[in-house]
Amino acid sequence: MLRCLTLANRATAARSASFSGQQPNETSNQSMKPTAPPGKVFGVLAAAPCRGLSLSRQIIVRGARVNQRTQCAHYRSDRDLVAIRFKCCETFYACIQCHEEMAGHVPLRWKKDERETHAIFCGNCHSTLSIAVYLGCGNSCPLCRTAFNPGCADHYHFYFEL
């Protein structure tokens, strides 16, 4: 997993440098730090496990004071590590409250026949999960085994057609 993150970060730095005309810094992650305004948006690189998914897809998680683990001003426990891509705007938010505060529109729920959509982002390993995998994971990431907040199930009706 660490190797994948490193390769993805180097690839992202190289792409960023090619657009800006700068050389990527191989010894430091300084050039890869997000540059979003504090407390509003935080961008994180989604590095999928070496077994499969795209390594270079950049995921932006929006929300109030979002950190690298997708915890926000509303939910900051050690288990609040899930961001959701909202169907209405195809944008990842840390929680429903962050969406309500920032999106300016009513959220749409994912339909039952859309369960294979990768709409869940693990804030620990930075992988995306399908809705079906997330709903059946038993409150832990099936890739990195990090525990998710079981209280998130109380909010499923905001995100998913049940």
Secondary structure, DSSP 8 states (H G I E B T S, - for coil): -HHHHHHHHHHHHHHHHHHHT----TT-SGGGS--S-TTTEEEEE----TTSS-SS-EEEEESTT--TT---SS--STT--EEEEETTTTEEESSHHHHHHHT-S----B-GGGTTSEEEEETTT--EEEHHHHHTS-SB-TTT--B--GGGGGGHHHHB--
